[in-house]
Amino acid sequence: MGRAAGLAKGALYYYIASEENLLVEIQSRVTGPLLSRARQIADLDMSPLLRLRLLSESLLTVIFRRLDAVRNSRPCWGGGPISSS
């Protein structure tokens, strides 16, 4: 990641305290808006089925916006990138 940002190997830690902090920041940026939308949906005066559909649509929207990142990620069990075939 440091290489992609044009930083020397150790320079990234000047900006980010640890890998754990980086993961928390990434997770917050992705889940924060989704949780906010989920709260809005929960407050709607609609049937549970319609609210579930809206929540599902919101989640899929987040996934599709970040599809390149999802395709190029490696699962924690060491598999390769997700195939588009």
ChimeraX commands (.cxc) that place a marker at each C-alpha (Angstrom):
marker #1 position 0.00,0.00,0.00 radius 0.5
marker #1 position 2.83,2.36,0.79 radius 0.5
marker #1 position 4.31,1.73,-2.64 radius 0.5
marker #1 position 0.96,2.56,-4.28 radius 0.5
marker #1 position 0.86,5.83,-2.33 radius 0.5
marker #1 position 4.46,6.64,-3.26 radius 0.5
marker #1 position 5.77,6.23,0.29 radius 0.5
marker #1 position 8.85,4.41,1.55 radius 0.5
marker #1 position 8.20,1.14,3.36 radius 0.5
marker #1 position 8.22,2.60,6.89 radius 0.5
marker #1 position 6.73,6.00,6.04 radius 0.5
marker #1 position 3.19,4.68,6.03 radius 0.5
marker #1 position 3.40,4.18,9.80 radius 0.5
marker #1 position 4.01,7.90,10.22 radius 0.5
marker #1 position 0.41,8.40,9.11 radius 0.5
marker #1 position -1.11,5.16,10.41 radius 0.5
marker #1 position -0.28,3.88,13.88 radius 0.5
marker #1 position -0.78,0.19,13.06 radius 0.5
marker #1 position -2.33,-2.27,10.64 radius 0.5
marker #1 position -5.19,-2.70,13.12 radius 0.5
marker #1 position -5.89,1.05,13.10 radius 0.5
marker #1 position -5.88,1.03,9.31 radius 0.5
marker #1 position -8.38,-1.84,9.24 radius 0.5
marker #1 position -10.65,-0.05,11.72 radius 0.5
marker #1 position -10.51,3.14,9.63 radius 0.5
marker #1 position -11.35,1.28,6.42 radius 0.5
marker #1 position -14.20,-0.57,8.13 radius 0.5
marker #1 position -15.58,2.67,9.59 radius 0.5
marker #1 position -15.57,4.40,6.21 radius 0.5
marker #1 position -17.46,1.52,4.62 radius 0.5
marker #1 position -19.86,0.55,7.40 radius 0.5
marker #1 position -20.54,4.05,8.78 radius 0.5
marker #1 position -22.71,5.22,5.87 radius 0.5
marker #1 position -24.38,1.81,5.65 radius 0.5
marker #1 position -25.29,1.86,9.36 radius 0.5
marker #1 position -26.61,5.39,9.01 radius 0.5
marker #1 position -28.81,4.30,6.11 radius 0.5
marker #1 position -29.94,1.23,8.08 radius 0.5
marker #1 position -31.13,3.48,10.91 radius 0.5
marker #1 position -33.08,5.62,8.44 radius 0.5
marker #1 position -34.67,2.52,6.93 radius 0.5
marker #1 position -35.54,1.11,10.36 radius 0.5
marker #1 position -37.47,4.30,11.16 radius 0.5
marker #1 position -39.60,4.11,8.01 radius 0.5
marker #1 position -43.30,3.29,8.32 radius 0.5
marker #1 position -43.13,0.28,5.99 radius 0.5
marker #1 position -43.49,-3.45,6.27 radius 0.5
marker #1 position -40.45,-5.38,7.51 radius 0.5
marker #1 position -40.14,-7.01,4.08 radius 0.5
marker #1 position -39.88,-3.65,2.30 radius 0.5
marker #1 position -37.38,-2.37,4.86 radius 0.5
marker #1 position -35.29,-5.51,4.39 radius 0.5
marker #1 position -35.34,-4.99,0.62 radius 0.5
marker #1 position -34.20,-1.37,1.05 radius 0.5
marker #1 position -31.41,-2.45,3.38 radius 0.5
marker #1 position -30.32,-5.13,0.91 radius 0.5
marker #1 position -30.32,-2.57,-1.89 radius 0.5
marker #1 position -28.17,-0.24,0.20 radius 0.5
marker #1 position -25.65,-2.99,0.93 radius 0.5
marker #1 position -25.45,-4.01,-2.72 radius 0.5
marker #1 position -24.94,-0.38,-3.73 radius 0.5
marker #1 position -21.94,-0.15,-1.40 radius 0.5
marker #1 position -20.53,-3.40,-2.77 radius 0.5
marker #1 position -20.95,-2.37,-6.41 radius 0.5
marker #1 position -19.35,1.03,-5.78 radius 0.5
marker #1 position -16.29,-0.78,-4.43 radius 0.5
marker #1 position -16.37,-3.78,-6.75 radius 0.5
marker #1 position -12.78,-3.32,-7.96 radius 0.5
marker #1 position -11.51,-3.45,-4.37 radius 0.5
marker #1 position -13.62,-6.53,-3.64 radius 0.5
marker #1 position -12.40,-8.34,-6.77 radius 0.5
marker #1 position -8.74,-7.66,-5.99 radius 0.5
marker #1 position -8.84,-8.56,-2.31 radius 0.5
marker #1 position -7.48,-11.77,-0.85 radius 0.5
marker #1 position -9.58,-13.68,1.66 radius 0.5
marker #1 position -7.96,-14.21,5.05 radius 0.5
marker #1 position -7.61,-17.94,4.31 radius 0.5
marker #1 position -5.15,-17.22,1.49 radius 0.5
marker #1 position -7.26,-17.72,-1.61 radius 0.5
marker #1 position -6.75,-15.67,-4.73 radius 0.5
marker #1 position -8.73,-12.74,-6.05 radius 0.5
marker #1 position -12.40,-13.26,-6.84 radius 0.5
marker #1 position -12.79,-14.44,-10.40 radius 0.5
marker #1 position -15.15,-12.66,-12.78 radius 0.5
marker #1 position -15.76,-15.83,-14.79 radius 0.5
marker link #1:1,2 radius 0.2
marker link #1:2,3 radius 0.2
marker link #1:3,4 radius 0.2
marker link #1:4,5 radius 0.2
marker link #1:5,6 radius 0.2
marker link #1:6,7 radius 0.2
marker link #1:7,8 radius 0.2
marker link #1:8,9 radius 0.2
marker link #1:9,10 radius 0.2
marker link #1:10,11 radius 0.2
marker link #1:11,12 radius 0.2
marker link #1:12,13 radius 0.2
marker link #1:13,14 radius 0.2
marker link #1:14,15 radius 0.2
marker link #1:15,16 radius 0.2
marker link #1:16,17 radius 0.2
marker link #1:17,18 radius 0.2
marker link #1:18,19 radius 0.2
marker link #1:19,20 radius 0.2
marker link #1:20,21 radius 0.2
marker link #1:21,22 radius 0.2
marker link #1:22,23 radius 0.2
marker link #1:23,24 radius 0.2
marker link #1:24,25 radius 0.2
marker link #1:25,26 radius 0.2
marker link #1:26,27 radius 0.2
marker link #1:27,28 radius 0.2
marker link #1:28,29 radius 0.2
marker link #1:29,30 radius 0.2
marker link #1:30,31 radius 0.2
marker link #1:31,32 radius 0.2
marker link #1:32,33 radius 0.2
marker link #1:33,34 radius 0.2
marker link #1:34,35 radius 0.2
marker link #1:35,36 radius 0.2
marker link #1:36,37 radius 0.2
marker link #1:37,38 radius 0.2
marker link #1:38,39 radius 0.2
marker link #1:39,40 radius 0.2
marker link #1:40,41 radius 0.2
marker link #1:41,42 radius 0.2
marker link #1:42,43 radius 0.2
marker link #1:43,44 radius 0.2
marker link #1:44,45 radius 0.2
marker link #1:45,46 radius 0.2
marker link #1:46,47 radius 0.2
marker link #1:47,48 radius 0.2
marker link #1:48,49 radius 0.2
marker link #1:49,50 radius 0.2
marker link #1:50,51 radius 0.2
marker link #1:51,52 radius 0.2
marker link #1:52,53 radius 0.2
marker link #1:53,54 radius 0.2
marker link #1:54,55 radius 0.2
marker link #1:55,56 radius 0.2
marker link #1:56,57 radius 0.2
marker link #1:57,58 radius 0.2
marker link #1:58,59 radius 0.2
marker link #1:59,60 radius 0.2
marker link #1:60,61 radius 0.2
marker link #1:61,62 radius 0.2
marker link #1:62,63 radius 0.2
marker link #1:63,64 radius 0.2
marker link #1:64,65 radius 0.2
marker link #1:65,66 radius 0.2
marker link #1:66,67 radius 0.2
marker link #1:67,68 radius 0.2
marker link #1:68,69 radius 0.2
marker link #1:69,70 radius 0.2
marker link #1:70,71 radius 0.2
marker link #1:71,72 radius 0.2
marker link #1:72,73 radius 0.2
marker link #1:73,74 radius 0.2
marker link #1:74,75 radius 0.2
marker link #1:75,76 radius 0.2
marker link #1:76,77 radius 0.2
marker link #1:77,78 radius 0.2
marker link #1:78,79 radius 0.2
marker link #1:79,80 radius 0.2
marker link #1:80,81 radius 0.2
marker link #1:81,82 radius 0.2
marker link #1:82,83 radius 0.2
marker link #1:83,84 radius 0.2
marker link #1:84,85 radius 0.2
view
